[in-house]
Amino acid sequence: MSLYTGWSHSQNIHCHQNPCWVTDDYILPASVCSLPCRTGERKKVVKGVSCCWHCERCEGYQFQASEFTCELCSYEMRPNQNRTGCQPIPIIKLEWYSPWALVPVFISVLGIITTTFVIVTFVRYNDTPIVRASGREMSYVLLTGIFLCYIVTFPMIAAPDVAVCSLRRIFLGLGMCFSYAALLTKTNRIHRIFEQGKKAVTAPRFISPASQLIITSSLISVQLLGVLVWFAADPPHTFVDYGEQRTQDPGNARGVLKCDISDLSLICSLGYSILLMVTCTVYAIKTRSVPETFNEAKPIGFTMYTTCIIWLAFIPIFFGTAQSEERVSTLLLDYENSKKFLLEI
């Protein structure tokens, strides 16, 4: 850029009396060292030149605190659009219209309808030889457990609050406990009957329907006692997880409303049911060679083998999933796959 009089070859303009700047826009340059910074930018003073500065935009979750400084917003906040202050991060939850919710709900509704149909059929033909031979008492307990497993889908998807979080804790492992306690009692009864038959002609103790109900109730009460201890040690409450969807772009950041159920608590809640499942599988293996006429053993064995495979696949998928809505969907689908096989017994 130079000041001259005469012809401007680049612009083809002849300057007669007034000087011309050889520029493309014909605008006289501003005689300043640094231009004012825009909103959301801080001044970074040039070393050794106190009146000159560079403008730096406040990045990430920073906002312009003063003319020369940017500061981070608090953890539950994000900068506003012009970065002059902070605003709360929007809070979201798993919605009923989300695909992660629609699929489990649809399957659960089908499962509830199917289970209800089976229960009504059993009640209608309660005194027939077929229903009696299947073990009415244990069958009702098993159907109750399957029904609870399908029902748990709805509190797992509902908006978290103290009541919903309480229902999640109660029903999370209770339905499985009902189912596997009933199956364990049945397989244990079959095992004891055939083991006793090898030694003596007398029937083993505690094989009557009343005894079976008492044993099953005792197994279920352990789960309920564990839930009561959980309630006493850590009352249910909600919290907002700002870390799960804390993206690099603050505009996309979201807080996720959750029930305060840690992975350890979840493992403990489901651990007892998994223990019952594994024990039942052991007895199913022991009774795999019973006569064909004793038709309970083989379906139970097939169900337990399949359920174990499903849960072995579920554990790494569940704990390897970061998003909470994906975790809920994975857990519910695993529940429903397990119950599908239980309904076939």
N, C-alpha and C positions, 0 to 999 in steps of 0.2 A: 504494500500500500504506500503510495507516495503522493505528495502534493505538487502539482505542476500547472502551468497554463499552456494552452495550445490545443492540439488535437489529441483526443483519446482514441487510440487505434482500436482498443477492445470494445468501446461503446459507440465509436463513430460520432462523437459529440465534440463540438468545438467550443471551448471555454474562452470567452473574450475577456471579460472584466473580472469575473468571480473565479476563484480557484475551484478545481474539481478533484474529488477522490476517485481513484480508479477502483471501484467496487461494482458488484453486480446489482446492488439494491439502492444505490444512490443515497444511502442513509449515513449521516455523519456519525462516526463511532463515539460511544459514550466515554467521557474522560474520567473513568473510575477504575480502581484496581479490582474490585469484586462487586458483583451485583447482589442485591438482597436475596436471601434464601427463601424458597417457597415454604408453604405450610407443610409441616411434617419433616422438615430438613433442619439439621443443626449446622452451626458454623464451626469449621475446623480451621483455626488460625494458622496462617503460614508462618513457619519458624523464622524469626528475625524480622518479619514485616507485620507489625501488630495491626495495621489497618487493612490487611488483605486476608482473605480466608477462602477455603473450599467448602462447598455445600455438600453434606452427606445425608442421605435419606435414612431415617430410622427404619431398620429392617426387622423382620421376624415379628416377635411379640413386643417390640419396643414402641414407645410413643415419645413425642417431643415434650420433655419436661421443662426445658428452658431454651434460651437462644443458643446455648452452646452444648447442651447435653440431651441424650436420649436415655430413657430408663425402661426396664422391663415391667410389663403389667403383672399383677398378682396372678397366681396359678389358675384361678377360676375366671380370669378376665382376658380380653383381647383388645388390641387397639381399634379405635373407631376408624371410619373411612379416611379422614384426613390426618389421622395419627396425632391428634392434639390431646387425646385422653384415652381412657379405657372404658370398655363396656362389657357386661356379663356375656360369657359364652353361652349360646343356646343349649338347652337341655333336651335330649331326645330319649325315646324308649322304643322297645319293640312294638310296632303297630300291628293291629289285627289284619290289615290289608297287605302287609309285607309278605313276599313269597316265602320267607323263612318261617312265617306263622301259618300261612294258608295251607301248606302241604300237611304239617302235623295235625292241624285242626280237622282237615278233611278226613284224614286217616282215622283220627280219634272218633269222629262222629260215626264213621262206618263201624269201628270197633265197638262203640257203645251200643249201636243198633244190633249188631251181631250178638254181643254178650247178653243183652236184654232178651233177645229172642231165645237164646239157649236157656236162660234162667226161667223164663215163662214156660218153656217146654218141659223143663225139669219139674217145675211146680205142678203143672197140669198132669204129668204122668208120674207123680211122686211115689205112688204105691205100686208101680209096675215092676216086674222082675228085672227088667233091663236097668232101670234107674237104681234099684236096690243093689244090684250086682256091681254097679260102678262106684259104690260107696257114696251115698247121698250126702252125708255130712261133710266129708272132705271135698266133694265136688262143689258144694255151695261155698265153702271157704275159698277154694281155688277160683271160682267164678267171681267172688267178691274182690279178690286180689286183682284179677284181670280188669274188672270194672274200675277199680281205683287207679290202676295204671293208666287207663284211658282218660279218666277224669282229671288227672294231674296236669294234663296239657293246658287246661284253661287257666289255673293260677300261675303256671309258668309263663304264660304269654301276657296275662293281665298286667295293667300298670302297677308297678311296685308301690306298696304302702305297708304299714305294720301288719294289717290283717292278711294281705296277700302273701307277705313274707312268712308269716306264721303258718299259713296253709301249705306253702312250699316246703317248709321244714317237716311238717307232719306227714304229708303225702309223698314226699320225694322217694323215700325208701319203704313206706308202709305197704303200698300195693305189691311190690316185689316180695316183701317179707311174708305177706299173706300167701302168695302163690307158692313160693319155694318152701315155706314151712309146711304147707299142706302136702306138697309133693315129697318132701323129705320124710314126713310121717308115713305116707303111703309106701314109699320104697323101703323104709326101715321095717315096716310091718311085714311086707312081702319077704324081705330078707330073713327076718326072725322066724317066720312061719316055716320056711324051707330049711333053715338051719336046725330048727328044733325038730323037724320031721326026720332028719338024719340021725338024731340021737334018741328020741323017744316018741311015743305016740301021743303024749299029752300036748295040748296046745300051749303056746307061750303066753306069758302074762301081757296085759295091757294091749289087747288087740280088738277090744270091743269098740263100737262107735263112740261111746262116752269117753273111753280112755284116749282114743285118737283125738277127740276134740280138746281134751285137757292138755295133751302133749303139744298140740298145735298152738293152743292159746298161750302156753308157757313160752314157746319160741317167739310168738308175736309180742308178748309182753316185754321181752328183752329189748326189742326195737323201740317200743313206746317209752320204756324207761330211759333209754339213751337219748330220745328226743326231749324228754323232760329235763334231763341233766343239761342238755344243750341250751334249752330255754333259760334255765337258771344261771348257767355260766355266762351266756352271751345272749341277752334278750334281742329279739328280731328288730331290725331297723333298716332304713334305706340310706344310701349314699350316692353321690354323683361321682362317677369315674371320668376325670378330665384327661387322663393319660391315654385311654384307648383310641380316641379319635383326635389326638392333638397333632394335626398335620403341620407341615412346614408353612403352608399358606394359612394365616390366621382366619381368613374369611371362611375357610372350610372346617374350622375347629368346632367340635361338638362335645358336650358332656353327656354321658350315658347314665341314666337313672337306673340303679340296680338295688337288689336286696343284698345285704351284707352276708353272703355265703361264700366263704373262701374255698379254694380247691381242697385244702385239708379237711374242712368240715364236710364237704361233699363226699370225699373219699370215706370218711368215718361213717357218714349216713348210709352210703351204699355198701360199705365194706361188710356189714353184718349180713345183708342180703346176698352178697357175693359168696360169703362163707357158707351160708345155707345152700346156695346153688352148687358150690364145689362138693360139699358133703353129699348132697343129693346125687350128684354125678357119680361119686364113688360107689354109692349103694346101687345106682342104676347099672354100673359095670358088674357089680357082684351078682345082680339078679338077672343078667342078660341071658342066662341059660335055663331059665325056668320053663316049664311046659307051655306049649302054644295055647292051651286052653286058658292059661292065666294071662289074659290079654292086656293087662295093665302095664306090665313091666317093659315090653319092647317099645311102645309109644313114649313112655316116660324116658327111657334111655335115649331114644332118638331126639326127643325134645331137649334133653339136658346137653347132649353133645353139640347140637346146633346152637343152643343158647350160649354155651361156653365160647364157641367160635365167634359169635356175634359180639360178645363182650370183649374178647381179646382184640378184635378189630376196632371196637369203639374207644378203648382207653387211649391209644396213641392219637387217634383222630381228634378226640375231644380235647386232650391237653395240648395238642399241637395247633389248635384253632385259636386265633387271637381275638376275633370279634365275638362279643357276647351273644349277639343274635344267632350267629352260626353255631355257637356252643349249645344254646337252648334247643335249636332245631335238631342238632346231632343227637343230643340226649333224648329228646322226645321220639325221634325216629327209631333209636335203638330200643327204647321201651316198647314201642309198638311192634317192632319186628319180633321181640322176645314173646310178647303176648300172643302174636299170631300163631306161633308154634304151640303155646300152651293151650290155645283153644282147640287144637287138633287132637289133644289127648282123649 
